[in-house]
Amino acid sequence: MHEDLFNTLNPHQKAYINFEIPNVKNGEYMLCAFHLRPGGDLNILQAACETAAESSTGTNFLVNTETPFAREMNALVYKLDLEKSLVWIAYPWRLFDRGGNVQNILTYIVGNVLGMKEVSAIKLLDVWFPPAMLEQYDGPSYTLDDMRKYLDVYDRPILGTIIKPKMGLTSAEYAEACYDFWVGGGDFVKNDEPQANQDFCPYDKMVKHVKEAMDKAVKETGHKKVHSFNVSAADYDTMIERCEMIVNAGFEKGSYAFLIDGTTAGWMAVQTLRRKYPDVFLHFHRAGHGAYTRPENPIGFSVLVLSKFARLAGASGIHTGTAGVGKMAGTPTEDITAATGILKLVSEGHIFHQSWSTVPEKDLDVVKLAQEDEAHHVILEDDSWRGLKKCTPIISGGLNPTLLKPFIDLMGGVDFITTMGAGCHAHPKGTQAGAKALVQACEAYQKGISIEEYSKDRPELAEAIEFFTKKKHVDNLKKEFS
């Protein structure tokens, strides 16, 4: 197979290829599938072997310091699809830093290789983790199931918002917007991803006022609420100081989450929070991901890959996109695959079938768990050794109450957190009415009634439909005449 291409390889490149691995899913290897186009005068197999070398043990030449054992750690090209320019590489996972270090894996597989001149395009589309490897990593601790239990919210999405404007509100103004959303019926409020310790909105005052606003909203509505605080910071000490400020502010456990800008703050920050605060929902915001994940970018990795590594690292939830329904770039193929890929015990990726079980997938208990998971029952509560818990898709970016059902239909379920910013705050009657419109749109979905029908005696939803439908019409006209 591919004999003509194989004959073009030099001795160095031949050390990084094996099309006859007896059982590549035997547990020794983490598998990666790349879309790859060669650079310079190389053919695709030469470029693939150079990629395997650079992303594991090698460089661009054989070295005299290589040992027989070191050679056993070589990544191996084991499959090729010339028509689709796809390359499969198997990585002995013993290469990676012990102790569940996700950044170390990514340093190998999407580190130097993204800058190699031997490739003109290289995108990691999917990754497969063997059970023995999964056991070495933390996985999520506090999950969507825990948040549902705290909020007493089932059979619908968690309804959330991002406070807008993104920046510029004082601490009191910010808390006021939180209060309005919560009193309107919303569950979950998050800091926008740049929120930090700005002079016009000091962090300590923001925390204090949010606590006061939450207490008042809980008392008035009789329902518990959650706020996600951005704890991203310049250094470890400041990040932990912010976490401790929240922990010690008097919040009830379960009523706060820690948001980390995972792509910009780094995987070390993500895993530090997971290990130091296992009883807190860890909210991974992916600001900056588009540089790697946008489909038109030929170099990087997919949304699915980013999301899988977030689950491996222990994030309770990560933003996975609106599948083209909202304002952000994305498609159902990309975004829904990522969402289901991190939510389920067993899922189909772009390339690989992934089981997140840490014991054999064919074990009868795991088969039963997978069936329970498909039936939307809570799993891995009293048998957590059997697999990594779910990671929650968080859906944001241009959604509004009129788009809730279309997204649920695409998602094929309600196990996600939606965080509508302008979709609530741009409502003609303000944030509280926007929250009510969102709640009413959700009620319409639950009752199987169209939002148009349901809005007849619900003015907040009626105004939202008129406003956002009109806005969409205006946007379409702008596109037509631009």
Buried (B, 14 or more C-beta within 10 A) or exposed (E): EBEEBBEEBEEBBEBBBBEEBEEBBEEBBBBBBBBBBBBEEBBBBBBBBBBBBBBBBBEEEBEEEEEEEEEEBBBBBBBBEEEEBBBBBBBBBEBBEEEBBBBBBBBBBBBEBBEBEBBBBBBBBBBBBBBEBBBBBBBBBBBBBBBBEBBEBEEBBBBBBBBBEEBEBBBBBBBBBBBBBBBBBBBBBBBBBEBBBBEEBEBEBBBBBBBBBBBBBBEEBEBBBBBBBBBBBEEEEBBBBBBEBBBEBEBBEBBBBBBBBBBBBBBEBBBBBBEEBBEBBBBBBBBBBBEBBBBEEBBBBBBBBBBBBBBBBBBBBBBBBBBBBBEBBBEBBBBBBBBBBBBBBBBEBBBBEBBBBBBEBEEEEBBEBBEBBEEEEBBBEEEEEBBBBBBBBBBBBBBBBBBBBBBBEBBEBBBBBBBBBBBBBBBEBBBBBBBBBBBBBBBBBEEEEEBEEBBEEBBBBBBBBEBBEEBEEEEEEEEEEE
